[in-house]
Amino acid sequence: MTEYERMVKGLIYDPADKEIVAEQIKFQDKLWEFNKLKPSDYDKKQRYMKEVFAECGDNCYIELPFHANWGGRHVHFGSDIYANSNLTLVDDEHIYVGNKVMFGPNVTVATANHPINAELRSRALQYNKDVYIGENVWIGAGVIIVPGVSIGENTVIGAGSVVTKDIPKNVVAVGNPCRVLREISEKDREVFYKNEPIDWENL
């Protein structure tokens, strides 16, 4: 089994393997060009995501700079996704993002990990596990999501959280490690900040 095949199967592998590096560097070069685009280069941004990402729906926007180990090659975007600046996707394995997800600035989503065993780690070996983010999730500023995690639809992850375990749908979750704070309730249809009411008639 080649190192590339081991990578795809989620096994421990050598990321410095020549076959892997030769494939990866092509996408890193494309990403370097992408990060030089102007904010007004909307069509070029769309073209990059459609051509490089594993999947990309419509009306997705990324504020630059954008960082990704494989340039987004293993990223699956739905539609209507917004990512603020400095989004880092460690996409050595697949990252699945549902429709209408919002990323705050300085968010990291990682699929790559290294063995705890010091002998294996000293050889710079790694393994990768997929990450799943459901529809209509809001990921706050500075959040870190570790390999193998799933986040349910409509959930809010508070700023600065470190998501180390699966988070269910329809909740607000915060902290390090990230824990469910509360369920999203009917009150969230009434107020948007502390006790300030939502003026639905004007929205």
Backbone as JSON, one array per atom type, in Angstrom:
{
  "sequence": "MTEYERMVKGLIYDPADKEIVAEQIKFQDKLWEFNKLKPSDYDKKQRYMKEVFAECGDNCYIELPFHANWGGRHVHFGSDIYANSNLTLVDDEHIYVGNKVMFGPNVTVATANHPINAELRSRALQYNKDVYIGENVWIGAGVIIVPGVSIGENTVIGAGSVVTKDIPKNVVAVGNPCRVLREISEKDREVFYKNEPIDWENL",
  "N": [[0.84, -1.19, 0.0], [0.58, 2.19, -0.89], [1.87, 5.34, 0.41], [0.11, 7.39, -0.15], [-2.27, 5.96, -0.52], [-2.58, 5.0, 2.08], [-3.01, 7.43, 3.38], [-5.51, 8.2, 2.3], [-7.12, 6.2, 3.36], [-7.22, 6.86, 6.01], [-5.23, 5.99, 7.69], [-2.12, 5.82, 9.62], [0.46, 7.68, 8.17], [3.09, 8.91, 5.99], [3.4, 12.22, 5.49], [5.3, 13.52, 4.02], [5.9, 12.04, 1.85], [6.97, 11.55, -1.51], [5.15, 11.29, -3.67], [2.77, 12.27, -2.53], [3.51, 14.91, -1.81], [4.1, 15.98, -4.34], [1.59, 16.05, -5.51], [0.16, 17.65, -3.71], [1.49, 20.12, -3.75], [0.74, 21.38, -6.08], [-1.82, 22.33, -5.59], [-1.31, 24.03, -3.49], [0.16, 26.0, -4.79], [-1.86, 27.06, -6.44], [-3.48, 28.12, -4.44], [-1.84, 30.13, -3.43], [-1.92, 31.99, -5.52], [-4.64, 32.56, -5.45], [-4.88, 33.93, -3.01], [-3.87, 36.38, -3.67], [-5.82, 37.81, -4.89], [-8.02, 40.62, -5.42], [-10.49, 42.24, -3.27], [-12.64, 42.89, -4.92], [-12.57, 40.98, -6.9], [-14.66, 39.08, -7.36], [-15.79, 37.13, -9.15], [-13.53, 35.65, -9.88], [-12.82, 34.52, -7.46], [-15.03, 32.86, -7.07], [-14.64, 31.12, -9.21], [-12.25, 29.84, -8.5], [-13.02, 28.37, -6.17], [-14.98, 26.68, -7.27], [-13.45, 25.19, -9.06], [-11.28, 24.1, -7.61], [-12.05, 23.17, -5.01], [-13.42, 20.17, -3.56], [-16.18, 20.08, -3.68], [-18.45, 22.73, -4.33], [-21.05, 24.87, -3.67], [-23.42, 27.44, -4.62], [-22.98, 31.04, -4.39], [-20.96, 31.41, -2.41], [-18.54, 32.87, -0.24], [-15.28, 33.95, 0.56], [-13.35, 35.75, 2.74], [-10.18, 37.04, 2.22], [-6.92, 36.7, 3.86], [-6.88, 33.17, 3.02], [-6.3, 29.95, 4.25], [-5.15, 26.69, 3.56], [-4.21, 23.31, 3.75], [-4.28, 21.67, 1.49], [-5.15, 23.48, -0.32], [-7.88, 23.56, -0.34], [-8.75, 21.36, -1.65], [-9.89, 19.07, -0.55], [-12.25, 19.97, 0.49], [-15.69, 20.38, 1.05], [-18.12, 22.41, 0.2], [-21.37, 23.64, 0.83], [-24.06, 25.73, -0.28], [-24.25, 29.37, -0.12], [-22.34, 30.11, 1.84], [-20.38, 31.87, 4.17], [-17.17, 33.02, 4.9], [-15.08, 34.57, 7.14], [-11.99, 36.49, 7.41], [-8.75, 34.83, 7.45], [-9.49, 32.14, 7.67], [-8.63, 28.87, 8.36], [-8.23, 25.82, 6.94], [-7.35, 22.73, 7.57], [-7.02, 20.62, 5.46], [-6.23, 17.91, 4.94], [-7.69, 15.63, 5.04], [-11.21, 15.09, 4.43], [-13.45, 17.87, 4.66], [-16.63, 18.69, 5.45], [-19.11, 21.0, 4.81], [-22.16, 22.41, 5.5], [-25.04, 24.08, 3.93], [-25.35, 27.67, 4.23], [-23.59, 28.17, 6.31], [-21.66, 30.08, 8.63], [-18.48, 31.44, 9.14], [-16.56, 32.94, 11.62], [-13.81, 35.34, 11.99], [-10.42, 34.05, 11.91], [-10.77, 31.26, 12.34], [-10.08, 27.81, 12.8], [-10.19, 24.71, 11.22], [-9.4, 21.46, 11.59], [-8.27, 18.46, 10.11], [-6.1, 16.86, 10.28], [-3.89, 14.95, 12.34], [-1.47, 13.94, 14.84], [0.27, 11.03, 16.01], [0.16, 10.09, 19.5], [2.21, 8.59, 20.45], [5.64, 8.92, 20.95], [7.77, 7.99, 19.38], [6.67, 7.5, 16.82], [5.75, 10.06, 16.31], [8.12, 11.5, 16.22], [9.01, 10.89, 13.75], [7.51, 12.44, 12.18], [5.04, 11.51, 11.32], [1.54, 11.19, 10.47], [-2.1, 11.14, 10.79], [-5.44, 11.32, 9.47], [-8.77, 12.58, 9.96], [-12.16, 12.94, 9.02], [-14.19, 15.98, 9.12], [-17.38, 17.24, 10.0], [-19.75, 19.74, 9.42], [-22.85, 20.96, 10.07], [-25.83, 22.28, 8.38], [-26.49, 25.81, 8.42], [-24.95, 26.58, 10.59], [-23.2, 28.61, 12.92], [-19.97, 29.55, 13.36], [-18.04, 30.94, 15.74], [-15.63, 33.67, 16.19], [-12.18, 32.79, 16.2], [-12.46, 30.08, 16.82], [-11.51, 26.65, 17.27], [-11.59, 23.61, 15.65], [-11.26, 20.22, 16.03], [-9.81, 17.15, 14.56], [-12.14, 14.72, 13.26], [-14.58, 15.55, 14.31], [-18.11, 16.28, 14.59], [-20.65, 18.71, 13.96], [-23.87, 19.66, 14.72], [-26.81, 20.77, 12.83], [-27.88, 24.23, 12.7], [-26.6, 25.05, 15.0], [-24.72, 27.13, 17.29], [-21.42, 27.99, 17.78], [-19.55, 29.31, 20.27], [-17.32, 32.16, 20.38], [-13.8, 31.6, 20.44], [-13.9, 28.98, 21.29], [-12.88, 25.52, 21.74], [-13.4, 22.8, 19.93], [-13.72, 19.61, 20.71], [-15.22, 17.34, 20.77], [-18.2, 15.76, 19.41], [-20.92, 17.96, 18.69], [-24.33, 18.54, 19.32], [-27.32, 19.29, 17.29], [-29.04, 22.48, 17.08], [-28.19, 23.99, 19.37], [-26.46, 26.22, 21.68], [-23.05, 26.31, 22.09], [-20.08, 26.47, 24.0], [-16.68, 27.24, 25.06], [-13.61, 25.71, 26.37], [-12.69, 22.57, 26.98], [-15.18, 22.62, 24.33], [-18.54, 22.87, 25.3], [-22.07, 22.09, 25.56], [-24.04, 24.86, 26.18], [-26.69, 25.75, 26.24], [-29.97, 25.0, 24.9], [-31.17, 26.23, 21.75], [-33.86, 28.44, 21.83], [-37.37, 29.52, 21.96], [-37.16, 32.08, 22.9], [-35.01, 33.1, 21.54], [-36.11, 33.93, 19.22], [-37.26, 36.21, 19.97], [-35.51, 38.09, 21.17], [-32.35, 39.61, 20.29], [-29.96, 40.4, 21.39], [-28.98, 40.32, 24.61], [-31.56, 41.86, 26.21], [-32.66, 43.1, 24.03], [-35.19, 43.61, 21.69], [-36.16, 41.74, 18.74], [-36.99, 43.31, 15.81], [-39.1, 42.18, 13.94], [-40.93, 43.05, 12.03], [-39.64, 44.87, 10.47], [-37.69, 43.53, 9.15]],
  "CA": [[0.0, 0.0, 0.0], [1.38, 3.41, -0.96], [1.58, 6.31, 1.46], [-1.1, 8.1, -0.57], [-3.4, 5.07, -0.21], [-2.72, 5.01, 3.52], [-3.61, 8.71, 3.71], [-6.92, 8.17, 1.92], [-7.81, 5.26, 4.24], [-7.23, 7.34, 7.37], [-4.2, 5.3, 8.46], [-0.91, 6.59, 9.85], [1.22, 7.75, 6.93], [4.16, 9.9, 5.9], [2.94, 13.31, 4.63], [6.42, 13.99, 3.2], [6.08, 11.13, 0.72], [7.15, 12.32, -2.74], [3.91, 11.29, -4.44], [1.83, 13.16, -1.86], [4.0, 16.29, -1.92], [3.98, 16.4, -5.73], [0.19, 16.35, -5.76], [-0.26, 18.72, -2.82], [2.11, 21.41, -4.07], [-0.02, 22.0, -7.17], [-2.94, 23.07, -5.0], [-0.75, 25.13, -2.71], [0.48, 27.07, -5.75], [-3.12, 27.69, -6.81], [-3.93, 28.9, -3.29], [-1.0, 31.32, -3.37], [-2.49, 32.92, -6.49], [-5.97, 32.94, -4.94], [-4.73, 34.9, -1.94], [-3.47, 37.67, -4.22], [-6.97, 38.45, -5.52], [-8.6, 41.8, -4.78], [-11.85, 42.01, -2.78], [-13.61, 43.03, -6.03], [-12.43, 39.86, -7.84], [-15.67, 38.12, -6.91], [-15.93, 36.03, -10.1], [-12.32, 34.82, -9.81], [-12.93, 33.74, -6.23], [-16.0, 31.8, -7.32], [-14.02, 30.15, -10.12], [-11.29, 29.04, -7.73], [-13.73, 27.41, -5.32], [-15.64, 25.68, -8.11], [-12.47, 24.35, -9.74], [-10.32, 23.45, -6.71], [-12.72, 22.46, -3.93], [-14.07, 18.91, -3.92], [-17.53, 20.51, -4.03], [-18.79, 24.09, -3.9], [-22.35, 25.32, -4.16], [-23.52, 28.81, -5.13], [-22.99, 32.19, -3.5], [-20.02, 31.26, -1.3], [-17.57, 33.96, -0.23], [-14.2, 33.83, 1.52], [-12.5, 36.92, 2.93], [-8.78, 36.64, 2.21], [-6.33, 35.47, 3.35], [-7.45, 31.84, 3.27], [-5.22, 28.98, 4.38], [-5.59, 25.3, 3.48], [-3.08, 22.44, 3.44], [-4.43, 21.21, 0.11], [-5.79, 24.54, -1.09], [-9.32, 23.34, -0.38], [-9.04, 20.21, -2.52], [-10.73, 18.1, 0.18], [-13.31, 20.75, 1.14], [-17.02, 20.25, 0.43], [-18.96, 23.54, 0.59], [-22.71, 23.78, 0.3], [-24.31, 27.06, -0.85], [-24.48, 30.52, 0.77], [-21.4, 30.04, 2.95], [-19.53, 33.05, 4.34], [-16.0, 32.81, 5.75], [-14.31, 35.78, 7.4], [-10.56, 36.36, 7.09], [-7.87, 33.9, 8.15], [-10.01, 30.78, 7.82], [-7.61, 27.84, 8.12], [-8.79, 24.49, 6.77], [-6.3, 21.72, 7.47], [-7.84, 19.69, 4.67], [-5.57, 16.68, 4.5], [-8.84, 14.75, 4.83], [-12.37, 15.84, 3.94], [-14.2, 18.77, 5.52], [-17.96, 18.85, 4.87], [-19.74, 22.19, 5.37], [-23.51, 22.53, 4.96], [-25.51, 25.37, 3.44], [-25.57, 28.82, 5.09], [-22.67, 28.21, 7.47], [-20.88, 31.31, 8.77], [-17.25, 31.33, 9.91], [-15.96, 34.18, 12.07], [-12.39, 35.43, 11.67], [-9.41, 33.26, 12.63], [-11.26, 29.92, 12.66], [-9.29, 26.68, 12.3], [-10.83, 23.39, 11.16], [-8.29, 20.55, 11.32], [-8.51, 17.02, 9.96], [-4.83, 16.14, 10.47], [-3.45, 14.76, 13.71], [-0.23, 13.18, 14.97], [0.18, 10.03, 17.08], [0.68, 10.43, 20.82], [3.48, 7.86, 20.59], [6.74, 9.83, 20.62], [8.6, 7.43, 18.3], [5.98, 7.77, 15.56], [5.68, 11.51, 16.11], [9.45, 11.99, 15.87], [9.17, 10.64, 12.31], [6.58, 13.38, 11.54], [3.92, 10.78, 10.74], [0.25, 11.73, 10.85], [-3.3, 10.5, 10.29], [-6.47, 12.32, 9.22], [-10.16, 12.18, 10.17], [-13.11, 13.91, 8.45], [-14.97, 16.88, 9.97], [-18.69, 17.54, 9.44], [-20.42, 20.91, 9.97], [-24.2, 20.94, 9.52], [-26.4, 23.49, 7.79], [-26.89, 26.98, 9.21], [-24.12, 26.68, 11.8], [-22.37, 29.8, 13.07], [-18.73, 29.28, 14.06], [-17.56, 32.24, 16.19], [-14.24, 34.04, 15.96], [-11.13, 32.11, 16.94], [-12.81, 28.7, 17.17], [-10.68, 25.56, 16.76], [-12.33, 22.35, 15.53], [-10.23, 19.19, 15.88], [-10.18, 16.07, 13.65], [-13.15, 13.71, 13.57], [-15.72, 16.15, 15.02], [-19.33, 16.66, 13.86], [-21.45, 19.76, 14.58], [-25.22, 19.56, 14.18], [-27.38, 21.92, 12.15], [-28.42, 25.39, 13.43], [-25.87, 25.26, 16.25], [-23.8, 28.25, 17.41], [-20.21, 27.71, 18.55], [-19.1, 30.6, 20.78], [-15.97, 32.61, 20.05], [-12.7, 31.09, 21.22], [-14.11, 27.6, 21.73], [-12.1, 24.43, 21.16], [-14.4, 21.74, 19.77], [-12.99, 18.34, 20.76], [-16.2, 16.25, 20.68], [-19.39, 16.08, 18.62], [-21.88, 18.9, 19.27], [-25.62, 18.26, 18.68], [-27.99, 20.36, 16.57], [-29.94, 23.42, 17.77], [-27.7, 24.4, 20.69], [-25.33, 27.14, 21.82], [-21.98, 25.59, 22.78], [-18.94, 27.36, 24.21], [-15.67, 26.86, 26.03], [-12.46, 24.85, 26.07], [-13.29, 22.07, 25.74], [-16.5, 23.15, 24.01], [-19.66, 22.13, 25.89], [-23.38, 22.68, 25.32], [-24.46, 25.82, 27.19], [-28.15, 25.71, 26.29], [-30.66, 24.8, 23.63], [-31.75, 27.41, 21.11], [-35.25, 28.4, 22.27], [-38.29, 30.51, 21.42], [-36.68, 33.41, 23.29], [-34.08, 33.56, 20.52], [-36.93, 34.6, 18.2], [-37.79, 37.44, 20.55], [-34.44, 39.05, 21.44], [-31.14, 39.29, 19.55], [-28.8, 40.7, 22.23], [-29.49, 40.56, 25.97], [-33.02, 42.0, 26.17], [-33.07, 43.94, 22.9], [-36.14, 42.83, 20.89], [-36.02, 41.64, 17.3], [-38.1, 44.02, 15.14], [-39.38, 41.32, 12.79], [-41.72, 43.74, 11.0], [-38.74, 45.66, 9.62], [-36.62, 42.66, 8.62]],
  "C": [[0.89, 1.26, 0.0], [1.02, 4.34, 0.19], [0.32, 7.11, 1.13], [-2.34, 7.26, -0.24], [-3.65, 5.01, 1.29], [-3.38, 6.31, 3.99], [-5.11, 8.68, 3.46], [-7.73, 7.27, 2.85], [-7.85, 5.72, 5.7], [-6.23, 6.65, 8.28], [-3.03, 6.25, 8.74], [-0.05, 6.53, 8.6], [2.26, 8.85, 7.01], [3.73, 11.03, 4.97], [4.04, 13.9, 3.76], [6.73, 13.07, 2.04], [6.08, 11.91, -0.6], [5.89, 12.38, -3.58], [2.9, 12.27, -3.85], [2.24, 14.62, -2.04], [3.83, 16.81, -3.34], [2.55, 16.77, -6.08], [-0.25, 17.58, -4.95], [0.27, 20.08, -3.26], [1.38, 22.13, -5.19], [-1.17, 22.85, -6.62], [-2.45, 24.2, -4.11], [-0.35, 26.3, -3.6], [-0.78, 27.81, -6.19], [-3.63, 28.59, -5.68], [-3.12, 30.19, -3.15], [-1.52, 32.39, -4.32], [-3.85, 33.44, -6.01], [-5.86, 34.04, -3.9], [-4.23, 36.26, -2.4], [-4.63, 38.42, -4.87], [-7.44, 39.65, -4.72], [-10.0, 41.48, -4.25], [-12.9, 42.07, -3.9], [-13.55, 41.89, -7.04], [-13.39, 38.73, -7.49], [-15.75, 36.9, -7.84], [-14.72, 35.09, -10.06], [-12.32, 33.97, -8.55], [-13.89, 32.57, -6.43], [-15.39, 30.7, -8.2], [-13.04, 29.25, -9.38], [-12.0, 27.98, -6.91], [-14.41, 26.31, -6.13], [-14.64, 24.69, -8.71], [-11.61, 23.53, -8.78], [-11.01, 22.63, -5.63], [-13.31, 21.14, -4.45], [-15.5, 19.15, -4.37], [-17.69, 21.96, -3.58], [-20.11, 24.5, -4.52], [-22.29, 26.76, -4.66], [-23.43, 29.83, -4.0], [-22.15, 31.97, -2.24], [-18.96, 32.36, -1.39], [-16.56, 33.76, 0.88], [-13.43, 35.16, 1.55], [-11.04, 36.45, 3.01], [-8.01, 37.33, 3.35], [-7.06, 34.21, 3.81], [-6.3, 30.85, 3.28], [-5.79, 27.56, 4.32], [-4.42, 24.42, 3.04], [-3.09, 21.95, 1.99], [-5.18, 22.24, -0.73], [-7.29, 24.48, -1.14], [-9.72, 22.13, -1.19], [-9.96, 19.19, -1.85], [-11.86, 18.78, 0.95], [-14.61, 20.62, 0.34], [-17.9, 21.37, 0.99], [-20.35, 23.37, 0.0], [-22.86, 25.16, -0.34], [-24.45, 28.1, 0.26], [-23.6, 30.46, 2.02], [-20.56, 31.31, 2.97], [-18.41, 32.72, 5.31], [-15.25, 34.12, 5.91], [-12.82, 35.47, 7.26], [-9.83, 35.37, 8.0], [-8.53, 32.56, 8.49], [-8.89, 29.81, 7.46], [-8.29, 26.48, 8.08], [-7.64, 23.51, 6.55], [-6.94, 20.52, 6.78], [-7.05, 18.52, 4.11], [-6.59, 15.56, 4.32], [-10.03, 15.65, 4.54], [-13.04, 16.65, 5.04], [-15.52, 19.06, 4.82], [-18.68, 20.0, 5.58], [-21.1, 22.39, 4.7], [-23.86, 23.94, 4.51], [-25.6, 26.41, 4.56], [-24.75, 28.8, 6.37], [-21.9, 29.52, 7.45], [-19.66, 31.03, 9.64], [-16.8, 32.73, 10.32], [-14.49, 34.22, 11.7], [-11.55, 34.47, 12.51], [-9.91, 31.91, 13.12], [-10.32, 28.88, 12.05], [-10.12, 25.41, 12.35], [-9.75, 22.4, 10.73], [-8.78, 19.12, 11.14], [-7.26, 16.21, 10.26], [-4.45, 16.08, 11.94], [-2.17, 13.94, 13.71], [-0.36, 12.2, 16.12], [0.73, 10.56, 18.4], [2.04, 9.76, 21.03], [4.65, 8.69, 20.08], [7.6, 9.31, 19.47], [7.98, 7.71, 16.94], [5.97, 9.27, 15.26], [7.03, 12.09, 15.71], [9.76, 11.78, 14.39], [8.21, 11.51, 11.49], [5.45, 12.67, 10.81], [2.61, 11.41, 11.21], [-0.87, 10.82, 10.38], [-4.38, 11.58, 10.21], [-7.86, 11.75, 9.45], [-11.09, 13.3, 9.7], [-13.77, 14.76, 9.53], [-16.27, 17.21, 9.24], [-19.32, 18.72, 10.17], [-21.78, 21.02, 9.29], [-24.66, 22.28, 9.0], [-26.67, 24.56, 8.84], [-26.17, 27.08, 10.55], [-23.35, 27.99, 11.77], [-21.17, 29.43, 13.93], [-18.11, 30.63, 14.44], [-16.07, 32.44, 15.98], [-13.28, 33.21, 16.81], [-11.43, 30.69, 17.36], [-11.81, 27.72, 16.54], [-11.52, 24.29, 16.78], [-11.32, 21.25, 15.2], [-10.72, 18.04, 15.0], [-11.27, 15.15, 14.19], [-14.43, 14.23, 14.2], [-16.89, 16.4, 14.06], [-20.09, 17.71, 14.67], [-22.81, 19.76, 13.92], [-25.77, 20.87, 13.64], [-27.93, 22.96, 13.13], [-27.67, 25.75, 14.7], [-24.95, 26.47, 16.15], [-22.63, 27.81, 18.29], [-19.6, 29.04, 18.96], [-17.65, 30.88, 20.48], [-14.94, 32.01, 21.0], [-12.84, 29.65, 21.68], [-13.16, 26.64, 21.05], [-13.0, 23.2, 21.13], [-13.65, 20.41, 19.65], [-13.9, 17.13, 20.65], [-17.39, 16.72, 19.86], [-20.31, 17.01, 19.41], [-23.22, 18.69, 18.57], [-26.2, 19.47, 17.96], [-28.78, 21.25, 17.54], [-29.5, 23.79, 19.19], [-26.7, 25.54, 20.55], [-24.28, 26.4, 22.64], [-20.75, 26.48, 22.85], [-17.89, 26.68, 25.07], [-14.55, 26.0, 25.48], [-12.29, 23.84, 27.21], [-14.73, 22.56, 25.57], [-17.59, 22.25, 24.58], [-20.97, 22.84, 25.56], [-23.74, 23.59, 26.48], [-25.97, 25.78, 27.37], [-28.69, 25.35, 24.93], [-31.1, 26.15, 23.06], [-33.26, 27.35, 21.31], [-36.09, 29.47, 21.59], [-37.85, 31.93, 21.78], [-35.73, 33.98, 22.25], [-34.8, 34.13, 19.3], [-37.43, 35.94, 18.68], [-36.72, 38.5, 20.76], [-33.18, 38.62, 20.68], [-29.87, 39.55, 20.35], [-29.31, 41.12, 23.6], [-31.01, 40.68, 25.9], [-33.5, 42.9, 25.04], [-33.96, 43.12, 21.95], [-35.79, 42.83, 19.41], [-37.24, 42.33, 16.67], [-38.41, 43.31, 13.81], [-40.09, 42.08, 11.66], [-40.86, 44.55, 10.05], [-37.65, 44.83, 8.97], [-37.12, 41.86, 7.42]]
}
